[in-house]
Structure formats: C-alpha cells, structure tokens
Amino acid sequence: MLKGLGGMGDMMGLMKQAQKMKKDMKKLKKEISKTNITVSDSNNILTVVMNGDHILQKINFTDDFDFSDSKKVELIVKDVINQASKEVDKMSSDKMSVLSKQGLPTDLPF
C-alpha cells in the first residue's frame, strides 16, 4: 500500500515538472516573438527586420538604389527575406535548446 503512495508522489512530481515546463515554454516563446533579427544583403542595398514570429517589421532600401531592374529587385528582396527567416529559425532553435538541455522536449503543443 505504501508503494502505491510512493507512485502517487512520483506522479505529483511529474505534474509539477510538466507545469513548470509549460510555464518556461510560454515565457520562452514570448521572448522569441519579441526578438527582432536584422539582415542586409552583401551590398547593404536592402535591410529587413523580422521578428521571432517571422513577421516583417521593417524593409529599408538605400536611397541611391536603382529600382529600374525589377529582376534585380526581386532577387535581392527574396534573398534577404529568406536569409532573415533562416536567422529567425536559428535564433529560435538556439533559445529552445536551453529547454532541451534540461531534458525537456521543445516540440510540445503549448
């Protein structure tokens, strides 16, 4: 009978750990959402700012940029936005790795 109570204590410990994990995960996701990543192309023609939710916050071209070559504009925009998205993913992964180092899964639905 006492062994059963010990099992309940283990279950309570797991529940507390799960609640803490949920709280830590929400806090971390909020921090990631508020983090901005700034990326520019190699010639500093275009700079974009993207937040942790992959939402563009700012797009800025240099004043002397020639917009007459639409293919060039498209290529620069595509490359910089894709790079910003990759940087956001890396930042998010790096921050989430703190939880995984604690032995907590980072792909939970909360």
KOLGU-4560 file (N, C-alpha, C; in nm, 3 decimals, padded with zeros to 5 digits):
<recs>
<n_xx: 00.082 n_yy: -00.119 n_zz: 00.000 ca_xx: 00.000 ca_yy: 00.000 ca_zz: 00.000 c_xx: 00.087 c_yy: 00.126 c_zz: 00.000 mol: A seq: 1 type: MET>
<n_xx: 00.195 n_yy: 00.123 n_zz: 00.071 ca_xx: 00.283 ca_yy: 00.239 ca_zz: 00.074 c_xx: 00.352 c_yy: 00.261 c_zz: -00.060 mol: A seq: 2 type: LEU>
<n_xx: 00.378 n_yy: 00.150 n_zz: -00.129 ca_xx: 00.438 ca_yy: 00.165 ca_zz: -00.262 c_xx: 00.347 c_yy: 00.244 c_zz: -00.354 mol: A seq: 3 type: LYS>
<n_xx: 00.219 n_yy: 00.222 n_zz: -00.343 ca_xx: 00.122 ca_yy: 00.296 ca_zz: -00.425 c_xx: 00.128 c_yy: 00.445 c_zz: -00.396 mol: A seq: 4 type: GLY>
<n_xx: 00.145 n_yy: 00.479 n_zz: -00.271 ca_xx: 00.155 ca_yy: 00.621 ca_zz: -00.235 c_xx: 00.284 c_yy: 00.681 c_zz: -00.291 mol: A seq: 5 type: LEU>
<n_xx: 00.389 n_yy: 00.602 n_zz: -00.290 ca_xx: 00.515 ca_yy: 00.650 ca_zz: -00.348 c_xx: 00.499 c_yy: 00.679 c_zz: -00.496 mol: A seq: 6 type: GLY>
<n_xx: 00.423 n_yy: 00.596 n_zz: -00.562 ca_xx: 00.395 ca_yy: 00.618 ca_zz: -00.703 c_xx: 00.316 c_yy: 00.745 c_zz: -00.726 mol: A seq: 7 type: GLY>
<n_xx: 00.225 n_yy: 00.775 n_zz: -00.635 ca_xx: 00.147 ca_yy: 00.899 ca_zz: -00.645 c_xx: 00.238 c_yy: 01.020 c_zz: -00.627 mol: A seq: 8 type: MET>
<n_xx: 00.335 n_yy: 01.006 n_zz: -00.536 ca_xx: 00.430 ca_yy: 01.115 ca_zz: -00.515 c_xx: 00.512 c_yy: 01.139 c_zz: -00.641 mol: A seq: 9 type: GLY>
<n_xx: 00.551 n_yy: 01.031 n_zz: -00.707 ca_xx: 00.624 ca_yy: 01.044 ca_zz: -00.833 c_xx: 00.539 c_yy: 01.113 c_zz: -00.938 mol: A seq: 10 type: ASP>
<n_xx: 00.409 n_yy: 01.077 n_zz: -00.940 ca_xx: 00.317 ca_yy: 01.136 ca_zz: -01.036 c_xx: 00.301 c_yy: 01.286 c_zz: -01.008 mol: A seq: 11 type: MET>
<n_xx: 00.292 n_yy: 01.322 n_zz: -00.883 ca_xx: 00.279 ca_yy: 01.464 ca_zz: -00.846 c_xx: 00.405 c_yy: 01.540 c_zz: -00.887 mol: A seq: 12 type: MET>
<n_xx: 00.519 n_yy: 01.478 n_zz: -00.869 ca_xx: 00.644 ca_yy: 01.541 ca_zz: -00.911 c_xx: 00.648 c_yy: 01.563 c_zz: -01.061 mol: A seq: 13 type: GLY>
<n_xx: 00.601 n_yy: 01.465 n_zz: -01.136 ca_xx: 00.596 ca_yy: 01.478 ca_zz: -01.281 c_xx: 00.498 c_yy: 01.587 c_zz: -01.324 mol: A seq: 14 type: LEU>
<n_xx: 00.386 n_yy: 01.596 n_zz: -01.253 ca_xx: 00.288 ca_yy: 01.701 ca_zz: -01.284 c_xx: 00.347 c_yy: 01.840 c_zz: -01.258 mol: A seq: 15 type: MET>
<n_xx: 00.418 n_yy: 01.855 n_zz: -01.148 ca_xx: 00.481 ca_yy: 01.984 ca_zz: -01.118 c_xx: 00.587 c_yy: 02.017 c_zz: -01.223 mol: A seq: 16 type: LYS>
<n_xx: 00.663 n_yy: 01.917 n_zz: -01.264 ca_xx: 00.766 ca_yy: 01.938 ca_zz: -01.366 c_xx: 00.700 c_yy: 01.978 c_zz: -01.499 mol: A seq: 17 type: GLN>
<n_xx: 00.589 n_yy: 01.915 n_zz: -01.533 ca_xx: 00.519 ca_yy: 01.948 ca_zz: -01.657 c_xx: 00.463 c_yy: 02.090 c_zz: -01.651 mol: A seq: 18 type: ALA>
<n_xx: 00.410 n_yy: 02.131 n_zz: -01.536 ca_xx: 00.358 ca_yy: 02.267 ca_zz: -01.522 c_xx: 00.470 c_yy: 02.369 c_zz: -01.535 mol: A seq: 19 type: GLN>
<n_xx: 00.585 n_yy: 02.341 n_zz: -01.474 ca_xx: 00.699 ca_yy: 02.431 ca_zz: -01.484 c_xx: 00.747 c_yy: 02.439 c_zz: -01.629 mol: A seq: 20 type: LYS>
<n_xx: 00.751 n_yy: 02.323 n_zz: -01.695 ca_xx: 00.794 ca_yy: 02.318 ca_zz: -01.834 c_xx: 00.701 c_yy: 02.401 c_zz: -01.921 mol: A seq: 21 type: MET>
<n_xx: 00.571 n_yy: 02.391 n_zz: -01.900 ca_xx: 00.473 ca_yy: 02.467 ca_zz: -01.977 c_xx: 00.494 c_yy: 02.617 c_zz: -01.955 mol: A seq: 22 type: LYS>
<n_xx: 00.515 n_yy: 02.655 n_zz: -01.831 ca_xx: 00.538 ca_yy: 02.797 ca_zz: -01.798 c_xx: 00.666 c_yy: 02.847 c_zz: -01.865 mol: A seq: 23 type: LYS>
<n_xx: 00.774 n_yy: 02.768 n_zz: -01.855 ca_xx: 00.901 ca_yy: 02.806 ca_zz: -01.916 c_xx: 00.889 c_yy: 02.816 c_zz: -02.067 mol: A seq: 24 type: ASP>
<n_xx: 00.816 n_yy: 02.725 n_zz: -02.128 ca_xx: 00.797 ca_yy: 02.724 ca_zz: -02.273 c_xx: 00.721 c_yy: 02.848 c_zz: -02.319 mol: A seq: 25 type: MET>
<n_xx: 00.615 n_yy: 02.883 n_zz: -02.248 ca_xx: 00.538 ca_yy: 03.003 ca_zz: -02.284 c_xx: 00.624 c_yy: 03.128 c_zz: -02.272 mol: A seq: 26 type: LYS>
<n_xx: 00.701 n_yy: 03.136 n_zz: -02.165 ca_xx: 00.789 ca_yy: 03.251 ca_zz: -02.143 c_xx: 00.891 c_yy: 03.262 c_zz: -02.257 mol: A seq: 27 type: LYS>
<n_xx: 00.949 n_yy: 03.150 n_zz: -02.293 ca_xx: 01.050 ca_yy: 03.148 ca_zz: -02.399 c_xx: 00.990 c_yy: 03.184 c_zz: -02.534 mol: A seq: 28 type: LEU>
<n_xx: 00.872 n_yy: 03.132 n_zz: -02.565 ca_xx: 00.806 ca_yy: 03.164 ca_zz: -02.691 c_xx: 00.772 c_yy: 03.313 c_zz: -02.699 mol: A seq: 29 type: LYS>
<n_xx: 00.732 n_yy: 03.371 n_zz: -02.587 ca_xx: 00.704 ca_yy: 03.515 ca_zz: -02.584 c_xx: 00.832 c_yy: 03.594 c_zz: -02.610 mol: A seq: 30 type: LYS>
<n_xx: 00.941 n_yy: 03.551 n_zz: -02.549 ca_xx: 01.070 ca_yy: 03.617 ca_zz: -02.569 c_xx: 01.114 c_yy: 03.607 c_zz: -02.715 mol: A seq: 31 type: GLU>
<n_xx: 01.097 n_yy: 03.489 n_zz: -02.775 ca_xx: 01.133 ca_yy: 03.469 ca_zz: -02.916 c_xx: 01.048 c_yy: 03.560 c_zz: -03.004 mol: A seq: 32 type: ILE>
<n_xx: 00.918 n_yy: 03.569 n_zz: -02.977 ca_xx: 00.829 ca_yy: 03.653 ca_zz: -03.057 c_xx: 00.872 c_yy: 03.799 c_zz: -03.056 mol: A seq: 33 type: SER>
<n_xx: 00.922 n_yy: 03.845 n_zz: -02.943 ca_xx: 00.960 ca_yy: 03.985 ca_zz: -02.929 c_xx: 01.100 c_yy: 04.015 c_zz: -02.983 mol: A seq: 34 type: LYS>
<n_xx: 01.177 n_yy: 03.912 n_zz: -03.014 ca_xx: 01.313 ca_yy: 03.931 ca_zz: -03.063 c_xx: 01.311 c_yy: 03.968 c_zz: -03.210 mol: A seq: 35 type: THR>
<n_xx: 01.384 n_yy: 04.071 n_zz: -03.248 ca_xx: 01.395 ca_yy: 04.113 ca_zz: -03.388 c_xx: 01.532 c_yy: 04.074 c_zz: -03.443 mol: A seq: 36 type: ASN>
<n_xx: 01.531 n_yy: 04.028 n_zz: -03.566 ca_xx: 01.653 ca_yy: 03.993 ca_zz: -03.638 c_xx: 01.665 c_yy: 04.092 c_zz: -03.755 mol: A seq: 37 type: ILE>
<n_xx: 01.783 n_yy: 04.150 n_zz: -03.770 ca_xx: 01.810 ca_yy: 04.244 ca_zz: -03.880 c_xx: 01.908 c_yy: 04.180 c_zz: -03.977 mol: A seq: 38 type: THR>
<n_xx: 01.872 n_yy: 04.181 n_zz: -04.106 ca_xx: 01.956 ca_yy: 04.120 ca_zz: -04.209 c_xx: 01.965 c_yy: 04.216 c_zz: -04.327 mol: A seq: 39 type: VAL>
<n_xx: 02.086 n_yy: 04.227 n_zz: -04.384 ca_xx: 02.110 ca_yy: 04.308 ca_zz: -04.503 c_xx: 02.175 c_yy: 04.222 c_zz: -04.610 mol: A seq: 40 type: SER>
<n_xx: 02.160 n_yy: 04.264 n_zz: -04.734 ca_xx: 02.230 ca_yy: 04.193 ca_zz: -04.842 c_xx: 02.378 c_yy: 04.231 c_zz: -04.837 mol: A seq: 41 type: ASP>
<n_xx: 02.459 n_yy: 04.165 n_zz: -04.916 ca_xx: 02.605 ca_yy: 04.184 ca_zz: -04.912 c_xx: 02.647 c_yy: 04.325 c_zz: -04.950 mol: A seq: 42 type: SER>
<n_xx: 02.565 n_yy: 04.397 n_zz: -05.027 ca_xx: 02.599 ca_yy: 04.534 ca_zz: -05.068 c_xx: 02.526 c_yy: 04.640 c_zz: -04.985 mol: A seq: 43 type: ASN>
<n_xx: 02.456 n_yy: 04.595 n_zz: -04.883 ca_xx: 02.378 ca_yy: 04.685 ca_zz: -04.795 c_xx: 02.276 c_yy: 04.770 c_zz: -04.873 mol: A seq: 44 type: ASN>
<n_xx: 02.219 n_yy: 04.710 n_zz: -04.977 ca_xx: 02.115 ca_yy: 04.779 ca_zz: -05.054 c_xx: 01.982 c_yy: 04.769 c_zz: -04.980 mol: A seq: 45 type: ILE>
<n_xx: 01.955 n_yy: 04.652 n_zz: -04.925 ca_xx: 01.829 ca_yy: 04.625 ca_zz: -04.857 c_xx: 01.856 c_yy: 04.573 c_zz: -04.717 mol: A seq: 46 type: LEU>
<n_xx: 01.781 n_yy: 04.625 n_zz: -04.622 ca_xx: 01.785 ca_yy: 04.577 ca_zz: -04.485 c_xx: 01.643 c_yy: 04.544 c_zz: -04.443 mol: A seq: 47 type: THR>
<n_xx: 01.624 n_yy: 04.427 n_zz: -04.384 ca_xx: 01.492 ca_yy: 04.391 ca_zz: -04.332 c_xx: 01.505 c_yy: 04.356 c_zz: -04.184 mol: A seq: 48 type: VAL>
<n_xx: 01.397 n_yy: 04.383 n_zz: -04.112 ca_xx: 01.387 ca_yy: 04.345 ca_zz: -03.972 c_xx: 01.268 c_yy: 04.251 c_zz: -03.962 mol: A seq: 49 type: VAL>
<n_xx: 01.293 n_yy: 04.132 n_zz: -03.906 ca_xx: 01.190 ca_yy: 04.030 ca_zz: -03.892 c_xx: 01.184 c_yy: 03.987 c_zz: -03.746 mol: A seq: 50 type: MET>
<n_xx: 01.063 n_yy: 03.971 n_zz: -03.692 ca_xx: 01.054 ca_yy: 03.926 ca_zz: -03.553 c_xx: 01.054 c_yy: 03.774 c_zz: -03.544 mol: A seq: 51 type: ASN>
<n_xx: 01.053 n_yy: 03.724 n_zz: -03.423 ca_xx: 01.060 ca_yy: 03.581 ca_zz: -03.398 c_xx: 00.942 c_yy: 03.502 c_zz: -03.450 mol: A seq: 52 type: GLY>
<n_xx: 00.834 n_yy: 03.572 n_zz: -03.486 ca_xx: 00.717 ca_yy: 03.507 ca_zz: -03.546 c_xx: 00.722 c_yy: 03.511 c_zz: -03.699 mol: A seq: 53 type: ASP>
<n_xx: 00.839 n_yy: 03.546 n_zz: -03.754 ca_xx: 00.859 ca_yy: 03.556 ca_zz: -03.898 c_xx: 00.773 c_yy: 03.666 c_zz: -03.962 mol: A seq: 54 type: HIS>
<n_xx: 00.744 n_yy: 03.770 n_zz: -03.888 ca_xx: 00.668 ca_yy: 03.883 ca_zz: -03.941 c_xx: 00.763 c_yy: 03.998 c_zz: -03.967 mol: A seq: 55 type: ILE>
<n_xx: 00.760 n_yy: 04.048 n_zz: -04.091 ca_xx: 00.848 ca_yy: 04.160 ca_zz: -04.126 c_xx: 00.806 c_yy: 04.284 c_zz: -04.048 mol: A seq: 56 type: LEU>
<n_xx: 00.902 n_yy: 04.347 n_zz: -03.985 ca_xx: 00.878 ca_yy: 04.467 ca_zz: -03.908 c_xx: 00.919 c_yy: 04.592 c_zz: -03.986 mol: A seq: 57 type: GLN>
<n_xx: 01.021 n_yy: 04.576 n_zz: -04.071 ca_xx: 01.073 ca_yy: 04.692 ca_zz: -04.143 c_xx: 01.146 c_yy: 04.644 c_zz: -04.269 mol: A seq: 58 type: LYS>
<n_xx: 01.132 n_yy: 04.722 n_zz: -04.376 ca_xx: 01.206 ca_yy: 04.700 ca_zz: -04.500 c_xx: 01.265 c_yy: 04.834 c_zz: -04.540 mol: A seq: 59 type: ILE>
<n_xx: 01.394 n_yy: 04.837 n_zz: -04.565 ca_xx: 01.460 ca_yy: 04.963 ca_zz: -04.598 c_xx: 01.561 c_yy: 04.944 c_zz: -04.711 mol: A seq: 60 type: ASN>
<n_xx: 01.541 n_yy: 05.019 n_zz: -04.820 ca_xx: 01.638 ca_yy: 05.024 ca_zz: -04.930 c_xx: 01.724 c_yy: 05.148 c_zz: -04.913 mol: A seq: 61 type: PHE>
<n_xx: 01.848 n_yy: 05.141 n_zz: -04.959 ca_xx: 01.933 ca_yy: 05.261 ca_zz: -04.958 c_xx: 01.872 c_yy: 05.365 c_zz: -05.052 mol: A seq: 62 type: THR>
<n_xx: 01.898 n_yy: 05.490 n_zz: -05.024 ca_xx: 01.839 ca_yy: 05.599 ca_zz: -05.102 c_xx: 01.883 c_yy: 05.600 c_zz: -05.248 mol: A seq: 63 type: ASP>
<n_xx: 02.001 n_yy: 05.552 n_zz: -05.274 ca_xx: 02.053 ca_yy: 05.558 ca_zz: -05.411 c_xx: 02.028 c_yy: 05.431 c_zz: -05.492 mol: A seq: 64 type: ASP>
<n_xx: 01.944 n_yy: 05.342 n_zz: -05.444 ca_xx: 01.918 ca_yy: 05.218 ca_zz: -05.515 c_xx: 01.835 c_yy: 05.244 c_zz: -05.640 mol: A seq: 65 type: PHE>
<n_xx: 01.874 n_yy: 05.181 n_zz: -05.751 ca_xx: 01.803 ca_yy: 05.194 ca_zz: -05.878 c_xx: 01.699 c_yy: 05.082 c_zz: -05.890 mol: A seq: 66 type: ASP>
<n_xx: 01.573 n_yy: 05.120 n_zz: -05.888 ca_xx: 01.464 ca_yy: 05.022 ca_zz: -05.894 c_xx: 01.424 c_yy: 04.985 c_zz: -06.037 mol: A seq: 67 type: PHE>
<n_xx: 01.498 n_yy: 05.032 n_zz: -06.135 ca_xx: 01.458 ca_yy: 05.009 ca_zz: -06.274 c_xx: 01.473 c_yy: 04.863 c_zz: -06.318 mol: A seq: 68 type: SER>
<n_xx: 01.561 n_yy: 04.788 n_zz: -06.254 ca_xx: 01.581 ca_yy: 04.647 ca_zz: -06.288 c_xx: 01.496 c_yy: 04.561 c_zz: -06.192 mol: A seq: 69 type: ASP>
<n_xx: 01.374 n_yy: 04.531 n_zz: -06.233 ca_xx: 01.281 ca_yy: 04.461 ca_zz: -06.145 c_xx: 01.329 c_yy: 04.321 c_zz: -06.107 mol: A seq: 70 type: SER>
<n_xx: 01.398 n_yy: 04.254 n_zz: -06.197 ca_xx: 01.451 ca_yy: 04.121 ca_zz: -06.165 c_xx: 01.554 c_yy: 04.129 c_zz: -06.052 mol: A seq: 71 type: LYS>
<n_xx: 01.637 n_yy: 04.233 n_zz: -06.057 ca_xx: 01.738 ca_yy: 04.252 ca_zz: -05.952 c_xx: 01.669 c_yy: 04.282 c_zz: -05.818 mol: A seq: 72 type: LYS>
<n_xx: 01.566 n_yy: 04.364 n_zz: -05.823 ca_xx: 01.491 ca_yy: 04.396 ca_zz: -05.701 c_xx: 01.430 c_yy: 04.269 c_zz: -05.642 mol: A seq: 73 type: VAL>
<n_xx: 01.365 n_yy: 04.190 n_zz: -05.726 ca_xx: 01.303 ca_yy: 04.066 ca_zz: -05.682 c_xx: 01.405 c_yy: 03.972 c_zz: -05.618 mol: A seq: 74 type: GLU>
<n_xx: 01.519 n_yy: 03.957 n_zz: -05.682 ca_xx: 01.623 ca_yy: 03.868 ca_zz: -05.632 c_xx: 01.676 c_yy: 03.914 c_zz: -05.496 mol: A seq: 75 type: LEU>
<n_xx: 01.703 n_yy: 04.042 n_zz: -05.483 ca_xx: 01.755 ca_yy: 04.095 ca_zz: -05.357 c_xx: 01.652 c_yy: 04.078 c_zz: -05.245 mol: A seq: 76 type: ILE>
<n_xx: 01.527 n_yy: 04.113 n_zz: -05.274 ca_xx: 01.421 ca_yy: 04.101 ca_zz: -05.173 c_xx: 01.405 c_yy: 03.956 c_zz: -05.130 mol: A seq: 77 type: VAL>
<n_xx: 01.397 n_yy: 03.867 n_zz: -05.228 ca_xx: 01.380 ca_yy: 03.723 ca_zz: -05.198 c_xx: 01.495 c_yy: 03.672 c_zz: -05.112 mol: A seq: 78 type: LYS>
<n_xx: 01.617 n_yy: 03.702 n_zz: -05.152 ca_xx: 01.735 ca_yy: 03.652 ca_zz: -05.080 c_xx: 01.743 c_yy: 03.705 c_zz: -04.938 mol: A seq: 79 type: ASP>
<n_xx: 01.717 n_yy: 03.833 n_zz: -04.920 ca_xx: 01.728 ca_yy: 03.892 ca_zz: -04.786 c_xx: 01.617 c_yy: 03.841 c_zz: -04.695 mol: A seq: 80 type: VAL>
<n_xx: 01.495 n_yy: 03.831 n_zz: -04.746 ca_xx: 01.385 ca_yy: 03.780 ca_zz: -04.663 c_xx: 01.409 c_yy: 03.633 c_zz: -04.628 mol: A seq: 81 type: ILE>
<n_xx: 01.455 n_yy: 03.554 n_zz: -04.722 ca_xx: 01.486 ca_yy: 03.413 ca_zz: -04.692 c_xx: 01.597 c_yy: 03.402 c_zz: -04.588 mol: A seq: 82 type: ASN>
<n_xx: 01.699 n_yy: 03.486 n_zz: -04.599 ca_xx: 01.808 ca_yy: 03.484 ca_zz: -04.502 c_xx: 01.757 c_yy: 03.525 c_zz: -04.364 mol: A seq: 83 type: GLN>
<n_xx: 01.671 n_yy: 03.626 n_zz: -04.359 ca_xx: 01.614 ca_yy: 03.669 ca_zz: -04.231 c_xx: 01.533 c_yy: 03.556 c_zz: -04.168 mol: A seq: 84 type: ALA>
<n_xx: 01.457 n_yy: 03.485 n_zz: -04.248 ca_xx: 01.377 ca_yy: 03.373 ca_zz: -04.198 c_xx: 01.467 c_yy: 03.264 c_zz: -04.141 mol: A seq: 85 type: SER>
<n_xx: 01.577 n_yy: 03.234 n_zz: -04.209 ca_xx: 01.673 ca_yy: 03.134 ca_zz: -04.160 c_xx: 01.736 c_yy: 03.180 c_zz: -04.028 mol: A seq: 86 type: LYS>
<n_xx: 01.767 n_yy: 03.309 n_zz: -04.020 ca_xx: 01.827 ca_yy: 03.362 ca_zz: -03.896 c_xx: 01.728 c_yy: 03.355 c_zz: -03.780 mol: A seq: 87 type: GLU>
<n_xx: 01.600 n_yy: 03.381 n_zz: -03.807 ca_xx: 01.497 ca_yy: 03.369 ca_zz: -03.703 c_xx: 01.487 c_yy: 03.224 c_zz: -03.657 mol: A seq: 88 type: VAL>
<n_xx: 01.487 n_yy: 03.131 n_zz: -03.752 ca_xx: 01.482 ca_yy: 02.989 ca_zz: -03.716 c_xx: 01.601 c_yy: 02.950 c_zz: -03.630 mol: A seq: 89 type: ASP>
<n_xx: 01.719 n_yy: 02.997 n_zz: -03.664 ca_xx: 01.840 ca_yy: 02.964 ca_zz: -03.589 c_xx: 01.832 c_yy: 03.024 c_zz: -03.448 mol: A seq: 90 type: LYS>
<n_xx: 01.790 n_yy: 03.150 n_zz: -03.438 ca_xx: 01.777 ca_yy: 03.215 ca_zz: -03.308 c_xx: 01.677 c_yy: 03.139 c_zz: -03.221 mol: A seq: 91 type: MET>
<n_xx: 01.565 n_yy: 03.104 n_zz: -03.280 ca_xx: 01.461 ca_yy: 03.031 ca_zz: -03.208 c_xx: 01.514 c_yy: 02.896 c_zz: -03.160 mol: A seq: 92 type: SER>
<n_xx: 01.581 n_yy: 02.826 n_zz: -03.249 ca_xx: 01.638 ca_yy: 02.695 ca_zz: -03.215 c_xx: 01.741 c_yy: 02.706 c_zz: -03.103 mol: A seq: 93 type: SER>
<n_xx: 01.826 n_yy: 02.809 n_zz: -03.112 ca_xx: 01.928 ca_yy: 02.829 ca_zz: -03.008 c_xx: 01.863 c_yy: 02.854 c_zz: -02.873 mol: A seq: 94 type: ASP>
<n_xx: 01.759 n_yy: 02.937 n_zz: -02.870 ca_xx: 01.691 ca_yy: 02.967 ca_zz: -02.744 c_xx: 01.617 c_yy: 02.845 c_zz: -02.690 mol: A seq: 95 type: LYS>
<n_xx: 01.557 n_yy: 02.768 n_zz: -02.780 ca_xx: 01.483 ca_yy: 02.649 ca_zz: -02.738 c_xx: 01.577 c_yy: 02.539 c_zz: -02.689 mol: A seq: 96 type: MET>
<n_xx: 01.701 n_yy: 02.542 n_zz: -02.734 ca_xx: 01.796 ca_yy: 02.438 ca_zz: -02.693 c_xx: 01.822 c_yy: 02.443 c_zz: -02.543 mol: A seq: 97 type: SER>
<n_xx: 01.797 n_yy: 02.557 n_zz: -02.481 ca_xx: 01.812 ca_yy: 02.568 ca_zz: -02.335 c_xx: 01.718 c_yy: 02.470 c_zz: -02.268 mol: A seq: 98 type: VAL>
<n_xx: 01.594 n_yy: 02.461 n_zz: -02.318 ca_xx: 01.498 ca_yy: 02.367 ca_zz: -02.260 c_xx: 01.537 c_yy: 02.222 c_zz: -02.289 mol: A seq: 99 type: LEU>
<n_xx: 01.583 n_yy: 02.196 n_zz: -02.410 ca_xx: 01.618 ca_yy: 02.059 ca_zz: -02.444 c_xx: 01.739 c_yy: 02.011 c_zz: -02.364 mol: A seq: 100 type: SER>
<n_xx: 01.827 n_yy: 02.104 n_zz: -02.327 ca_xx: 01.941 ca_yy: 02.067 ca_zz: -02.243 c_xx: 01.896 c_yy: 02.027 c_zz: -02.103 mol: A seq: 101 type: LYS>
<n_xx: 01.779 n_yy: 02.075 n_zz: -02.063 ca_xx: 01.722 ca_yy: 02.037 ca_zz: -01.934 c_xx: 01.646 c_yy: 01.905 c_zz: -01.945 mol: A seq: 102 type: GLN>
<n_xx: 01.651 n_yy: 01.846 n_zz: -02.064 ca_xx: 01.581 ca_yy: 01.720 ca_zz: -02.085 c_xx: 01.435 c_yy: 01.737 c_zz: -02.121 mol: A seq: 103 type: GLY>
<n_xx: 01.397 n_yy: 01.858 n_zz: -02.160 ca_xx: 01.258 ca_yy: 01.884 ca_zz: -02.192 c_xx: 01.240 c_yy: 01.888 c_zz: -02.343 mol: A seq: 104 type: LEU>
<n_xx: 01.134 n_yy: 01.825 n_zz: -02.395 ca_xx: 01.110 ca_yy: 01.829 ca_zz: -02.539 c_xx: 01.069 c_yy: 01.969 c_zz: -02.579 mol: A seq: 105 type: PRO>
<n_xx: 01.113 n_yy: 02.015 n_zz: -02.696 ca_xx: 01.083 ca_yy: 02.151 ca_zz: -02.741 c_xx: 00.972 c_yy: 02.157 c_zz: -02.844 mol: A seq: 106 type: THR>
<n_xx: 00.910 n_yy: 02.044 n_zz: -02.875 ca_xx: 00.806 ca_yy: 02.043 ca_zz: -02.978 c_xx: 00.668 c_yy: 02.017 c_zz: -02.920 mol: A seq: 107 type: ASP>
<n_xx: 00.647 n_yy: 02.057 n_zz: -02.795 ca_xx: 00.517 ca_yy: 02.036 ca_zz: -02.733 c_xx: 00.418 c_yy: 02.139 c_zz: -02.785 mol: A seq: 108 type: LEU>
<n_xx: 00.290 n_yy: 02.106 n_zz: -02.785 ca_xx: 00.189 ca_yy: 02.195 ca_zz: -02.846 c_xx: 00.143 c_yy: 02.310 c_zz: -02.758 mol: A seq: 109 type: PRO>
<n_xx: 00.221 n_yy: 02.351 n_zz: -02.661 ca_xx: 00.180 ca_yy: 02.466 ca_zz: -02.578 c_xx: 00.290 c_yy: 02.568 c_zz: -02.568 mol: A seq: 110 type: PHE>
</recs>
